[in-house]
Amino acid sequence: MCPARNMNKRALIKKIIAALTDELEIYFKAALASRAEATHEQSRAESKYDTRGLEASYLAHGQSRQAAEIEAAIAAFEKLPLRNFKPGEPADLGAFVELQHAGERMFYFIGPKAGGTEIVHDKKEVLVITPQSPLGGQLCGRRSGELVSLQLPGDRRQYHIVAVA
């Protein structure tokens, strides 16, 4: 039996949400610090060329937007229906995909948002990808046993889809 078939997706999603929550906390603290700097008395412009306060406010705004995106990602994962893919069923949103190339195995979870988030689950490094990403777009609709050709920087490689769970 393939290890991906024994996947506990509820635990996997909890770990993704925990990682996103940790990231949200960092952005929240950074946005507060930037906002405090932007409004601090010492950040007032001393001349028309002094833009420290303005730059800090732009930074705070960007960090607040990033925090809002992470909050939306957390909400999307909380609403994501848990689905176990049957053998031969094509990969789609919510699929855990195991790839192999030259004996090396890679593990991906196709999520609704937060592509690039990495977690360790069942002693495996799992990368969250979205259907909109180049890799996610190539994996969606593919089945276990198929070969997929992926373009890497300066190289094109064939990967075997070991499992879609």
C-alpha positions as CSV (number, residue, x, y, z in Angstrom):
1,M,0.0,0.0,0.0
2,C,1.3,3.4,-0.9
3,P,2.1,5.7,2.0
4,A,0.0,8.5,0.5
5,R,-3.1,6.3,0.7
6,N,-2.8,6.3,4.6
7,M,-2.6,10.1,4.6
8,N,-4.5,11.8,7.5
9,K,-5.6,14.9,5.6
10,R,-7.3,16.5,8.7
11,A,-3.9,16.5,10.5
12,L,-2.2,17.8,7.3
13,I,-4.6,20.7,7.0
14,K,-4.3,21.5,10.7
15,K,-0.5,21.8,10.2
16,I,-0.9,24.0,7.2
17,I,-3.3,26.3,9.2
18,A,-0.8,26.3,12.1
19,A,2.0,27.4,9.8
20,L,-0.2,30.1,8.2
21,T,-1.2,31.3,11.7
22,D,2.4,31.5,12.7
23,E,3.1,33.5,9.6
24,L,0.1,35.8,10.2
25,E,1.4,36.5,13.7
26,I,4.7,37.7,12.3
27,Y,3.1,39.9,9.7
28,F,0.7,41.3,12.3
29,K,3.6,42.3,14.6
30,A,5.6,43.7,11.8
31,A,2.6,45.8,10.6
32,L,2.1,47.2,14.1
33,A,5.8,48.1,14.4
34,S,5.7,49.8,11.0
35,R,2.5,51.6,11.8
36,A,4.0,52.8,15.1
37,E,7.1,54.0,13.3
38,A,5.0,55.8,10.6
39,T,3.1,57.7,13.2
40,H,6.0,58.3,15.7
41,E,6.9,61.9,16.3
42,Q,10.5,61.3,15.1
43,S,9.3,60.1,11.7
44,R,7.9,63.6,10.9
45,A,9.5,64.9,7.8
46,E,12.3,67.4,8.5
47,S,12.4,68.5,4.9
48,K,10.5,67.9,1.7
49,Y,13.1,65.1,0.9
50,D,12.6,63.3,4.2
51,T,10.3,60.3,3.4
52,R,10.9,58.0,6.4
53,G,7.4,58.4,7.7
54,L,5.9,57.9,4.3
55,E,8.0,54.8,3.6
56,A,7.0,53.3,7.0
57,S,3.3,53.9,6.2
58,Y,3.7,52.1,2.8
59,L,5.5,49.2,4.5
60,A,2.7,49.0,7.2
61,H,0.1,49.0,4.5
62,G,1.8,46.2,2.5
63,Q,2.2,44.1,5.6
64,S,-1.4,44.6,6.5
65,R,-2.4,43.5,3.0
66,Q,-0.2,40.4,3.3
67,A,-1.8,39.6,6.7
68,A,-5.3,39.9,5.1
69,E,-4.2,37.4,2.4
70,I,-3.0,35.0,5.0
71,E,-6.3,35.3,6.9
72,A,-8.1,34.6,3.7
73,A,-5.9,31.5,3.1
74,I,-6.6,30.2,6.6
75,A,-10.4,30.7,6.0
76,A,-10.1,28.8,2.7
77,F,-8.3,25.9,4.3
78,E,-10.8,25.8,7.2
79,K,-13.6,25.5,4.6
80,L,-11.8,23.0,2.3
81,P,-13.8,19.8,2.2
82,L,-11.7,16.7,3.1
83,R,-11.7,14.4,0.2
84,N,-9.9,11.1,-0.3
85,F,-9.2,10.5,-3.9
86,K,-9.9,6.9,-5.1
87,P,-7.2,5.0,-7.1
88,G,-7.2,6.2,-10.7
89,E,-9.1,9.4,-9.8
90,P,-7.4,12.6,-11.3
91,A,-5.7,15.1,-9.0
92,D,-7.7,18.2,-8.1
93,L,-8.1,20.7,-5.3
94,G,-7.5,18.9,-1.9
95,A,-5.3,16.2,-3.4
96,F,-2.0,14.9,-1.9
97,V,0.3,14.1,-4.7
98,E,3.5,12.1,-4.5
99,L,6.0,12.4,-7.4
100,Q,9.2,10.4,-8.0
101,H,12.2,11.2,-10.2
102,A,15.5,9.2,-10.1
103,G,14.6,7.6,-6.8
104,E,13.7,10.9,-5.1
105,R,10.2,11.4,-3.9
106,M,8.4,14.8,-3.6
107,F,5.1,15.5,-1.8
108,Y,2.6,18.2,-2.7
109,F,-0.8,19.2,-1.4
110,I,-3.0,21.0,-3.9
111,G,-4.6,23.8,-1.8
112,P,-6.9,26.7,-2.5
113,K,-4.4,29.3,-1.5
114,A,-1.0,29.8,0.2
115,G,1.1,28.2,-2.5
116,G,4.7,27.9,-1.3
117,T,3.9,27.0,2.3
118,E,6.0,24.1,3.4
119,I,5.3,21.8,6.3
120,V,6.6,18.5,7.6
121,H,3.9,15.8,7.9
122,D,4.5,12.2,8.7
123,K,8.2,12.8,8.3
124,K,7.7,14.1,4.8
125,E,8.3,17.6,3.5
126,V,5.1,18.7,1.9
127,L,4.8,21.8,-0.3
128,V,1.4,23.5,-0.8
129,I,0.7,24.3,-4.4
130,T,-2.4,25.8,-6.0
131,P,-4.1,24.8,-9.2
132,Q,-3.1,28.3,-10.6
133,S,0.6,27.6,-10.2
134,P,2.6,26.1,-13.1
135,L,3.1,22.8,-11.2
136,G,-0.4,22.7,-9.9
137,G,-1.8,23.3,-13.3
138,Q,0.2,20.5,-14.7
139,L,-0.8,18.0,-11.9
140,C,-4.5,18.8,-11.9
141,G,-6.3,16.2,-14.0
142,R,-3.4,13.8,-13.9
143,R,-3.7,10.3,-12.4
144,S,-1.5,8.0,-10.4
145,G,0.9,6.1,-12.7
146,E,1.2,8.9,-15.3
147,L,4.4,10.6,-16.3
148,V,4.5,14.4,-16.2
149,S,7.2,16.5,-17.8
150,L,8.2,19.5,-15.7
151,Q,10.3,22.4,-16.9
152,L,12.9,23.4,-14.3
153,P,15.5,26.2,-14.7
154,G,17.7,25.0,-17.5
155,D,16.3,21.5,-17.5
156,R,13.2,19.4,-18.4
157,R,12.5,16.3,-16.3
158,Q,10.1,13.5,-16.3
159,Y,8.3,12.7,-13.0
160,H,6.3,9.6,-12.2
161,I,3.1,10.3,-10.3
162,V,3.3,7.7,-7.6
163,A,0.0,8.5,-5.9
164,V,-3.0,10.9,-5.8
165,A,-4.7,10.6,-2.5
